[in-house]
Amino acid sequence: MRNPEAIELLEQGGPEYVVDIVGLPAILVGNDSNHLREDLGRTASLAVKGRRSVRAASVDLPPHGIHLAATLRFPRIENIQIDEGFLLFSAKTRSAQIEQRFKLKSMMYRGKLSL
């Protein structure tokens, strides 16, 4: 069954990009997650080759048991084209370097790049 709200969201795109990081061991932050939030807020970025990277506009660390999750929100990058290759997410914490490439070609929906 198709969800009309999900289809509309994919077709229109939202006002921002949302990146979720899951599975961060809680031992990385101990009893205080503030430094993780600060580290991610200071270092997290999205970049497309040949363009200026964008920094996270906000970082949220919802409770998640023995593993942490982080939700980062980024402003949109205008007019990304599929031939630009990939979108690179990177962030650094006091104990980890996180990097993930997202192939733009695999982010097509109904013939249109949908981030």
N, CA, C and O atoms as CSV, one atom per row, in Angstrom:
chain,resi,resn,atom,element,x,y,z
A,1,MET,N,N,0.840,-1.182,0.000
A,1,MET,CA,C,0.000,0.000,0.000
A,1,MET,C,C,0.884,1.244,0.000
A,1,MET,O,O,1.857,1.310,0.751
A,2,ARG,N,N,0.565,2.199,-0.809
A,2,ARG,CA,C,1.345,3.432,-0.904
A,2,ARG,C,C,0.832,4.450,0.110
A,2,ARG,O,O,-0.370,4.590,0.334
A,3,ASN,N,N,1.770,5.142,0.703
A,3,ASN,CA,C,1.426,6.180,1.663
A,3,ASN,C,C,1.506,7.531,0.942
A,3,ASN,O,O,2.595,7.968,0.571
A,4,PRO,N,N,0.366,8.191,0.742
A,4,PRO,CA,C,0.363,9.460,0.001
A,4,PRO,C,C,1.225,10.539,0.659
A,4,PRO,O,O,1.843,11.344,-0.038
A,5,GLU,N,N,1.272,10.561,1.986
A,5,GLU,CA,C,2.084,11.568,2.682
A,5,GLU,C,C,3.576,11.331,2.424
A,5,GLU,O,O,4.334,12.281,2.225
A,6,ALA,N,N,3.990,10.065,2.430
A,6,ALA,CA,C,5.401,9.744,2.161
A,6,ALA,C,C,5.763,10.107,0.726
A,6,ALA,O,O,6.838,10.652,0.477
A,7,ILE,N,N,4.875,9.811,-0.218
A,7,ILE,CA,C,5.122,10.140,-1.622
A,7,ILE,C,C,5.241,11.651,-1.794
A,7,ILE,O,O,6.129,12.126,-2.502
A,8,GLU,N,N,4.359,12.404,-1.157
A,8,GLU,CA,C,4.412,13.864,-1.256
A,8,GLU,C,C,5.721,14.399,-0.672
A,8,GLU,O,O,6.336,15.291,-1.256
A,9,LEU,N,N,6.149,13.866,0.468
A,9,LEU,CA,C,7.395,14.297,1.092
A,9,LEU,C,C,8.588,14.024,0.178
A,9,LEU,O,O,9.465,14.876,0.034
A,10,LEU,N,N,8.627,12.843,-0.440
A,10,LEU,CA,C,9.717,12.509,-1.349
A,10,LEU,C,C,9.719,13.401,-2.580
A,10,LEU,O,O,10.784,13.786,-3.063
A,11,GLU,N,N,8.550,13.732,-3.088
A,11,GLU,CA,C,8.477,14.542,-4.292
A,11,GLU,C,C,8.826,16.004,-4.044
A,11,GLU,O,O,9.443,16.649,-4.891
A,12,GLN,N,N,8.435,16.526,-2.886
A,12,GLN,CA,C,8.683,17.934,-2.589
A,12,GLN,C,C,10.033,18.166,-1.937
A,12,GLN,O,O,10.641,19.217,-2.137
A,13,GLY,N,N,10.510,17.211,-1.165
A,13,GLY,CA,C,11.728,17.423,-0.396
A,13,GLY,C,C,11.415,18.307,0.799
A,13,GLY,O,O,10.501,19.129,0.742
A,14,GLY,N,N,12.143,18.150,1.848
A,14,GLY,CA,C,11.908,18.958,3.030
A,14,GLY,C,C,12.783,20.197,3.031
A,14,GLY,O,O,13.590,20.393,2.123
A,15,PRO,N,N,12.627,21.031,4.042
A,15,PRO,CA,C,13.416,22.262,4.119
A,15,PRO,C,C,14.862,22.011,4.546
A,15,PRO,O,O,15.690,22.922,4.524
A,16,GLU,N,N,15.157,20.771,4.935
A,16,GLU,CA,C,16.499,20.463,5.432
A,16,GLU,C,C,16.807,18.994,5.193
A,16,GLU,O,O,15.920,18.199,4.884
A,17,TYR,N,N,18.083,18.647,5.343
A,17,TYR,CA,C,18.493,17.248,5.310
A,17,TYR,C,C,18.558,16.776,6.752
A,17,TYR,O,O,18.943,17.531,7.645
A,18,VAL,N,N,18.179,15.524,6.975
A,18,VAL,CA,C,18.261,14.937,8.309
A,18,VAL,C,C,19.154,13.701,8.209
A,18,VAL,O,O,18.913,12.813,7.391
A,19,VAL,N,N,20.180,13.657,9.045
A,19,VAL,CA,C,21.084,12.514,9.099
A,19,VAL,C,C,20.989,11.929,10.498
A,19,VAL,O,O,21.181,12.633,11.490
A,20,ASP,N,N,20.690,10.634,10.573
A,20,ASP,CA,C,20.653,9.936,11.852
A,20,ASP,C,C,21.879,9.047,11.954
A,20,ASP,O,O,22.207,8.307,11.027
A,21,ILE,N,N,22.543,9.128,13.079
A,21,ILE,CA,C,23.651,8.228,13.389
A,21,ILE,C,C,23.148,7.339,14.517
A,21,ILE,O,O,22.748,7.835,15.570
A,22,VAL,N,N,23.164,6.043,14.303
A,22,VAL,CA,C,22.686,5.117,15.337
A,22,VAL,C,C,23.776,4.113,15.682
A,22,VAL,O,O,24.644,3.807,14.865
A,23,GLY,N,N,23.713,3.609,16.908
A,23,GLY,CA,C,24.638,2.582,17.338
A,23,GLY,C,C,25.915,3.098,17.967
A,23,GLY,O,O,26.867,2.337,18.134
A,24,LEU,N,N,25.958,4.369,18.320
A,24,LEU,CA,C,27.140,4.884,19.018
A,24,LEU,C,C,27.165,4.287,20.425
A,24,LEU,O,O,26.189,4.427,21.162
A,25,PRO,N,N,28.243,3.635,20.811
A,25,PRO,CA,C,28.293,3.056,22.159
A,25,PRO,C,C,28.191,4.143,23.226
A,25,PRO,O,O,28.917,5.136,23.173
A,26,ALA,N,N,27.295,3.959,24.191
A,26,ALA,CA,C,27.098,4.940,25.262
A,26,ALA,C,C,28.372,5.144,26.073
A,26,ALA,O,O,28.547,6.193,26.694
A,27,ILE,N,N,29.250,4.167,26.075
A,27,ILE,CA,C,30.506,4.284,26.820
A,27,ILE,C,C,31.367,5.438,26.280
A,27,ILE,O,O,32.229,5.954,26.992
A,28,LEU,N,N,31.134,5.836,25.032
A,28,LEU,CA,C,31.876,6.954,24.463
A,28,LEU,C,C,31.641,8.253,25.213
A,28,LEU,O,O,32.509,9.125,25.242
A,29,VAL,N,N,30.467,8.383,25.820
A,29,VAL,CA,C,30.130,9.647,26.478
A,29,VAL,C,C,29.989,9.534,27.984
A,29,VAL,O,O,29.913,10.558,28.664
A,30,GLY,N,N,29.951,8.330,28.526
A,30,GLY,CA,C,29.780,8.185,29.973
A,30,GLY,C,C,28.450,8.752,30.418
A,30,GLY,O,O,27.421,8.513,29.787
A,31,ASN,N,N,28.470,9.503,31.504
A,31,ASN,CA,C,27.236,10.071,32.060
A,31,ASN,C,C,26.869,11.421,31.465
A,31,ASN,O,O,25.805,11.958,31.772
A,32,ASP,N,N,27.723,11.976,30.623
A,32,ASP,CA,C,27.488,13.317,30.096
A,32,ASP,C,C,27.581,13.313,28.572
A,32,ASP,O,O,28.667,13.166,28.011
A,33,SER,N,N,26.456,13.473,27.919
A,33,SER,CA,C,26.451,13.458,26.451
A,33,SER,C,C,26.658,14.851,25.858
A,33,SER,O,O,26.675,15.003,24.636
A,34,ASN,N,N,26.815,15.862,26.705
A,34,ASN,CA,C,26.980,17.227,26.187
A,34,ASN,C,C,28.193,17.372,25.285
A,34,ASN,O,O,28.130,18.064,24.268
A,35,HIS,N,N,29.305,16.725,25.646
A,35,HIS,CA,C,30.491,16.873,24.785
A,35,HIS,C,C,30.281,16.204,23.431
A,35,HIS,O,O,30.833,16.677,22.438
A,36,LEU,N,N,29.506,15.124,23.351
A,36,LEU,CA,C,29.215,14.504,22.063
A,36,LEU,C,C,28.368,15.449,21.213
A,36,LEU,O,O,28.630,15.616,20.021
A,37,ARG,N,N,27.371,16.057,21.811
A,37,ARG,CA,C,26.524,17.016,21.095
A,37,ARG,C,C,27.378,18.179,20.588
A,37,ARG,O,O,27.229,18.613,19.446
A,38,GLU,N,N,28.267,18.680,21.439
A,38,GLU,CA,C,29.133,19.796,21.043
A,38,GLU,C,C,30.085,19.381,19.921
A,38,GLU,O,O,30.260,20.118,18.951
A,39,ASP,N,N,30.700,18.202,20.053
A,39,ASP,CA,C,31.627,17.720,19.022
A,39,ASP,C,C,30.923,17.596,17.675
A,39,ASP,O,O,31.429,18.067,16.656
A,40,LEU,N,N,29.759,16.964,17.674
A,40,LEU,CA,C,29.023,16.783,16.422
A,40,LEU,C,C,28.578,18.129,15.854
A,40,LEU,O,O,28.659,18.352,14.646
A,41,GLY,N,N,28.112,19.015,16.713
A,41,GLY,CA,C,27.685,20.334,16.253
A,41,GLY,C,C,28.822,21.153,15.658
A,41,GLY,O,O,28.616,21.947,14.740
A,42,ARG,N,N,30.005,20.953,16.182
A,42,ARG,CA,C,31.179,21.692,15.721
A,42,ARG,C,C,31.789,21.099,14.455
A,42,ARG,O,O,32.325,21.836,13.628
A,43,THR,N,N,31.715,19.769,14.290
A,43,THR,CA,C,32.464,19.129,13.204
A,43,THR,C,C,31.623,18.507,12.097
A,43,THR,O,O,32.148,18.261,11.011
A,44,ALA,N,N,30.351,18.244,12.326
A,44,ALA,CA,C,29.539,17.548,11.319
A,44,ALA,C,C,29.311,18.432,10.103
A,44,ALA,O,O,28.999,19.617,10.223
A,45,SER,N,N,29.472,17.829,8.925
A,45,SER,CA,C,29.253,18.578,7.692
A,45,SER,C,C,28.757,17.655,6.589
A,45,SER,O,O,28.935,16.438,6.632
A,46,LEU,N,N,28.136,18.274,5.611
A,46,LEU,CA,C,27.754,17.612,4.359
A,46,LEU,C,C,28.460,18.349,3.242
A,46,LEU,O,O,28.517,19.578,3.231
A,47,ALA,N,N,28.995,17.595,2.309
A,47,ALA,CA,C,29.729,18.247,1.221
A,47,ALA,C,C,29.484,17.531,-0.100
A,47,ALA,O,O,29.307,16.314,-0.151
A,48,VAL,N,N,29.480,18.309,-1.147
A,48,VAL,CA,C,29.446,17.822,-2.513
A,48,VAL,C,C,30.720,18.374,-3.148
A,48,VAL,O,O,31.050,19.548,-2.981
A,49,LYS,N,N,31.432,17.514,-3.879
A,49,LYS,CA,C,32.711,17.904,-4.482
A,49,LYS,C,C,32.581,19.215,-5.259
A,49,LYS,O,O,31.675,19.384,-6.074
A,50,GLY,N,N,33.506,20.136,-4.988
A,50,GLY,CA,C,33.527,21.408,-5.695
A,50,GLY,C,C,32.621,22.473,-5.114
A,50,GLY,O,O,32.520,23.571,-5.660
A,51,ARG,N,N,31.958,22.156,-4.009
A,51,ARG,CA,C,31.067,23.129,-3.369
A,51,ARG,C,C,31.489,23.344,-1.924
A,51,ARG,O,O,32.216,22.536,-1.346
A,52,ARG,N,N,31.032,24.420,-1.364
A,52,ARG,CA,C,31.279,24.698,0.043
A,52,ARG,C,C,30.444,23.734,0.877
A,52,ARG,O,O,29.266,23.519,0.590
A,53,SER,N,N,31.049,23.155,1.906
A,53,SER,CA,C,30.304,22.231,2.774
A,53,SER,C,C,29.331,23.009,3.655
A,53,SER,O,O,29.496,24.207,3.885
A,54,VAL,N,N,28.312,22.299,4.143
A,54,VAL,CA,C,27.356,22.919,5.067
A,54,VAL,C,C,27.506,22.246,6.427
A,54,VAL,O,O,27.742,21.042,6.521
A,55,ARG,N,N,27.366,23.036,7.457
A,55,ARG,CA,C,27.477,22.555,8.830
A,55,ARG,C,C,26.093,22.220,9.375
A,55,ARG,O,O,25.076,22.720,8.896
A,56,ALA,N,N,26.085,21.364,10.385
A,56,ALA,CA,C,24.820,20.986,11.019
A,56,ALA,C,C,24.182,22.219,11.658
A,56,ALA,O,O,24.855,23.001,12.328
A,57,ALA,N,N,22.892,22.379,11.444
A,57,ALA,CA,C,22.152,23.470,12.059
A,57,ALA,C,C,21.720,23.090,13.473
A,57,ALA,O,O,21.562,23.956,14.334
A,58,SER,N,N,21.531,21.787,13.708
A,58,SER,CA,C,21.153,21.336,15.054
A,58,SER,C,C,21.561,19.882,15.242
A,58,SER,O,O,21.696,19.123,14.282
A,59,VAL,N,N,21.754,19.517,16.506
A,59,VAL,CA,C,22.107,18.144,16.886
A,59,VAL,C,C,21.218,17.758,18.051
A,59,VAL,O,O,21.125,18.488,19.038
A,60,ASP,N,N,20.569,16.620,17.942
A,60,ASP,CA,C,19.713,16.112,19.014
A,60,ASP,C,C,20.194,14.715,19.372
A,60,ASP,O,O,20.498,13.915,18.487
A,61,LEU,N,N,20.263,14.418,20.654
A,61,LEU,CA,C,20.675,13.088,21.121
A,61,LEU,C,C,19.545,12.474,21.936
A,61,LEU,O,O,19.545,12.572,23.164
A,62,PRO,N,N,18.585,11.846,21.273
A,62,PRO,CA,C,17.495,11.218,22.021
A,62,PRO,C,C,18.007,10.003,22.792
A,62,PRO,O,O,18.945,9.346,22.341
A,63,PRO,N,N,17.411,9.688,23.947
A,63,PRO,CA,C,17.839,8.511,24.715
A,63,PRO,C,C,17.627,7.243,23.895
A,63,PRO,O,O,16.627,7.104,23.192
A,64,HIS,N,N,18.581,6.321,23.996
A,64,HIS,CA,C,18.511,5.122,23.163
A,64,HIS,C,C,19.143,3.920,23.855
A,64,HIS,O,O,19.826,3.143,23.188
A,65,GLY,N,N,18.952,3.730,25.138
A,65,GLY,CA,C,19.478,2.553,25.838
A,65,GLY,C,C,20.984,2.542,25.927
A,65,GLY,O,O,21.603,3.568,26.206
A,66,ILE,N,N,21.591,1.362,25.686
A,66,ILE,CA,C,23.041,1.247,25.818
A,66,ILE,C,C,23.782,1.796,24.591
A,66,ILE,O,O,25.009,1.896,24.594
A,67,HIS,N,N,23.039,2.145,23.562
A,67,HIS,CA,C,23.622,2.784,22.390
A,67,HIS,C,C,22.962,4.143,22.212
A,67,HIS,O,O,21.791,4.329,22.543
A,68,LEU,N,N,23.715,5.065,21.696
A,68,LEU,CA,C,23.197,6.407,21.460
A,68,LEU,C,C,22.805,6.579,20.002
A,68,LEU,O,O,23.293,5.883,19.113
A,69,ALA,N,N,21.930,7.507,19.796
A,69,ALA,CA,C,21.576,7.926,18.445
A,69,ALA,C,C,21.735,9.436,18.409
A,69,ALA,O,O,21.552,10.114,19.420
A,70,ALA,N,N,22.071,9.946,17.262
A,70,ALA,CA,C,22.169,11.392,17.085
A,70,ALA,C,C,21.404,11.757,15.820
A,70,ALA,O,O,21.530,11.089,14.793
A,71,THR,N,N,20.620,12.810,15.900
A,71,THR,CA,C,19.895,13.325,14.744
A,71,THR,C,C,20.456,14.699,14.428
A,71,THR,O,O,20.403,15.610,15.254
A,72,LEU,N,N,20.994,14.837,13.228
A,72,LEU,CA,C,21.597,16.091,12.800
A,72,LEU,C,C,20.776,16.664,11.660
A,72,LEU,O,O,20.346,15.933,10.767
A,73,ARG,N,N,20.563,17.955,11.688
A,73,ARG,CA,C,19.800,18.639,10.646
A,73,ARG,C,C,20.715,19.641,9.955
A,73,ARG,O,O,21.443,20.397,10.599
A,74,PHE,N,N,20.657,19.624,8.613
A,74,PHE,CA,C,21.515,20.468,7.798
A,74,PHE,C,C,20.666,21.304,6.854
A,74,PHE,O,O,19.614,20.849,6.403
A,75,PRO,N,N,21.110,22.527,6.545
A,75,PRO,CA,C,20.404,23.284,5.502
A,75,PRO,C,C,20.588,22.596,4.155
A,75,PRO,O,O,21.589,21.915,3.934
A,76,ARG,N,N,19.645,22.770,3.276
A,76,ARG,CA,C,19.710,22.136,1.958
A,76,ARG,C,C,20.799,22.772,1.095
A,76,ARG,O,O,21.099,23.960,1.223
A,77,ILE,N,N,21.374,21.973,0.231
A,77,ILE,CA,C,22.345,22.434,-0.755
A,77,ILE,C,C,21.576,22.589,-2.058
A,77,ILE,O,O,20.978,21.633,-2.551
A,78,GLU,N,N,21.592,23.772,-2.603
A,78,GLU,CA,C,20.780,24.064,-3.782
A,78,GLU,C,C,21.318,23.413,-5.052
A,78,GLU,O,O,22.527,23.327,-5.268
A,79,ASN,N,N,20.394,22.963,-5.875
A,79,ASN,CA,C,20.665,22.512,-7.248
A,79,ASN,C,C,21.733,21.429,-7.371
A,79,ASN,O,O,22.574,21.492,-8.268
A,80,ILE,N,N,21.711,20.457,-6.499
A,80,ILE,CA,C,22.640,19.339,-6.636
A,80,ILE,C,C,22.243,18.544,-7.874
A,80,ILE,O,O,21.062,18.287,-8.109
A,81,GLN,N,N,23.242,18.158,-8.659
A,81,GLN,CA,C,23.020,17.383,-9.867
A,81,GLN,C,C,23.601,15.987,-9.684
A,81,GLN,O,O,24.612,15.819,-9.003
A,82,ILE,N,N,22.972,14.993,-10.284
A,82,ILE,CA,C,23.406,13.605,-10.142
A,82,ILE,C,C,24.856,13.401,-10.594
A,82,ILE,O,O,25.558,12.548,-10.051
A,83,ASP,N,N,25.304,14.177,-11.582
A,83,ASP,CA,C,26.671,14.018,-12.079
A,83,ASP,C,C,27.731,14.567,-11.115
A,83,ASP,O,O,28.926,14.481,-11.398
A,84,GLU,N,N,27.305,15.123,-9.994
A,84,GLU,CA,C,28.256,15.576,-8.974
A,84,GLU,C,C,28.758,14.406,-8.125
A,84,GLU,O,O,29.627,14.582,-7.271
A,85,GLY,N,N,28.207,13.215,-8.363
A,85,GLY,CA,C,28.768,12.004,-7.777
A,85,GLY,C,C,28.203,11.551,-6.450
A,85,GLY,O,O,27.460,10.571,-6.390
A,86,PHE,N,N,28.544,12.250,-5.392
A,86,PHE,CA,C,28.099,11.806,-4.077
A,86,PHE,C,C,28.020,12.970,-3.099
A,86,PHE,O,O,28.594,14.038,-3.311
A,87,LEU,N,N,27.299,12.724,-2.042
A,87,LEU,CA,C,27.180,13.643,-0.906
A,87,LEU,C,C,27.988,13.008,0.210
A,87,LEU,O,O,27.788,11.834,0.525
A,88,LEU,N,N,28.892,13.755,0.809
A,88,LEU,CA,C,29.762,13.226,1.854
A,88,LEU,C,C,29.342,13.779,3.210
A,88,LEU,O,O,29.294,14.992,3.411
A,89,PHE,N,N,29.039,12.872,4.141
A,89,PHE,CA,C,28.784,13.250,5.538
A,89,PHE,C,C,30.048,12.943,6.316
A,89,PHE,O,O,30.622,11.865,6.167
A,90,SER,N,N,30.484,13.873,7.139
A,90,SER,CA,C,31.621,13.605,8.010
A,90,SER,C,C,31.428,14.317,9.338
A,90,SER,O,O,30.813,15.381,9.415
A,91,ALA,N,N,31.971,13.701,10.382
A,91,ALA,CA,C,31.931,14.276,11.726
A,91,ALA,C,C,33.045,13.634,12.545
A,91,ALA,O,O,33.520,12.543,12.231
A,92,LYS,N,N,33.442,14.319,13.578
A,92,LYS,CA,C,34.501,13.812,14.442
A,92,LYS,C,C,34.102,14.045,15.891
A,92,LYS,O,O,33.645,15.126,16.263
A,93,THR,N,N,34.284,13.019,16.692
A,93,THR,CA,C,34.078,13.153,18.133
A,93,THR,C,C,35.427,12.940,18.793
A,93,THR,O,O,36.424,12.678,18.121
A,94,ARG,N,N,35.452,13.050,20.089
A,94,ARG,CA,C,36.719,12.866,20.796
A,94,ARG,C,C,37.283,11.464,20.629
A,94,ARG,O,O,38.485,11.255,20.789
A,95,SER,N,N,36.421,10.500,20.307
A,95,SER,CA,C,36.905,9.123,20.201
A,95,SER,C,C,36.573,8.432,18.878
A,95,SER,O,O,36.849,7.242,18.725
A,96,ALA,N,N,35.991,9.149,17.930
A,96,ALA,CA,C,35.630,8.489,16.664
A,96,ALA,C,C,35.607,9.481,15.507
A,96,ALA,O,O,35.262,10.651,15.674
A,97,GLN,N,N,35.978,8.989,14.347
A,97,GLN,CA,C,35.835,9.725,13.090
A,97,GLN,C,C,34.722,9.027,12.321
A,97,GLN,O,O,34.777,7.812,12.126
A,98,ILE,N,N,33.723,9.766,11.886
A,98,ILE,CA,C,32.586,9.191,11.179
A,98,ILE,C,C,32.554,9.797,9.782
A,98,ILE,O,O,32.633,11.014,9.614
A,99,GLU,N,N,32.435,8.926,8.785
A,99,GLU,CA,C,32.366,9.407,7.417
A,99,GLU,C,C,31.510,8.446,6.606
A,99,GLU,O,O,31.660,7.228,6.709
A,100,GLN,N,N,30.624,8.995,5.808
A,100,GLN,CA,C,29.773,8.171,4.951
A,100,GLN,C,C,29.522,8.908,3.644
A,100,GLN,O,O,29.163,10.085,3.643
A,101,ARG,N,N,29.713,8.206,2.532
A,101,ARG,CA,C,29.403,8.749,1.217
A,101,ARG,C,C,28.038,8.229,0.784
A,101,ARG,O,O,27.731,7.047,0.934
A,102,PHE,N,N,27.242,9.116,0.255
A,102,PHE,CA,C,25.930,8.752,-0.272
A,102,PHE,C,C,25.960,8.996,-1.776
A,102,PHE,O,O,26.074,10.137,-2.222
A,103,LYS,N,N,25.856,7.920,-2.558
A,103,LYS,CA,C,25.870,8.055,-4.013
A,103,LYS,C,C,24.597,8.742,-4.473
A,103,LYS,O,O,23.492,8.285,-4.180
A,104,LEU,N,N,24.755,9.826,-5.185
A,104,LEU,CA,C,23.596,10.567,-5.664
A,104,LEU,C,C,22.779,9.737,-6.644
A,104,LEU,O,O,21.554,9.849,-6.677
A,105,LYS,N,N,23.440,8.913,-7.435
A,105,LYS,CA,C,22.732,8.075,-8.409
A,105,LYS,C,C,21.717,7.155,-7.728
A,105,LYS,O,O,20.667,6.860,-8.297
A,106,SER,N,N,22.028,6.704,-6.512
A,106,SER,CA,C,21.115,5.801,-5.809
A,106,SER,C,C,20.005,6.554,-5.074
A,106,SER,O,O,19.161,5.939,-4.421
A,107,MET,N,N,20.007,7.870,-5.179
A,107,MET,CA,C,18.995,8.676,-4.499
A,107,MET,C,C,17.972,9.250,-5.471
A,107,MET,O,O,17.398,10.314,-5.242
A,108,MET,N,N,17.760,8.527,-6.550
A,108,MET,CA,C,16.775,8.943,-7.542
A,108,MET,C,C,15.406,8.379,-7.155
A,108,MET,O,O,15.295,7.243,-6.694
A,109,TYR,N,N,14.373,9.192,-7.352
A,109,TYR,CA,C,12.998,8.764,-7.126
A,109,TYR,C,C,12.155,9.333,-8.249
A,109,TYR,O,O,12.073,10.549,-8.426
A,110,ARG,N,N,11.527,8.441,-9.009
A,110,ARG,CA,C,10.692,8.843,-10.145
A,110,ARG,C,C,11.459,9.757,-11.106
A,110,ARG,O,O,10.941,10.769,-11.578
A,111,GLY,N,N,12.705,9.370,-11.378
A,111,GLY,CA,C,13.517,10.102,-12.341
A,111,GLY,C,C,14.085,11.421,-11.859
A,111,GLY,O,O,14.620,12.197,-12.650
A,112,LYS,N,N,13.974,11.677,-10.570
A,112,LYS,CA,C,14.417,12.960,-10.020
A,112,LYS,C,C,15.278,12.700,-8.788
A,112,LYS,O,O,14.990,11.798,-8.001
A,113,LEU,N,N,16.338,13.494,-8.625
A,113,LEU,CA,C,17.183,13.381,-7.449
A,113,LEU,C,C,16.383,13.800,-6.227
A,113,LEU,O,O,15.863,14.914,-6.173
A,114,SER,N,N,16.286,12.918,-5.256
A,114,SER,CA,C,15.446,13.159,-4.082
A,114,SER,C,C,16.254,12.954,-2.803
A,114,SER,O,O,16.439,11.825,-2.348
A,115,LEU,N,N,16.724,14.040,-2.239
A,115,LEU,CA,C,17.512,13.981,-1.012
A,115,LEU,C,C,16.666,14.386,0.187
A,115,LEU,O,O,17.159,14.398,1.315
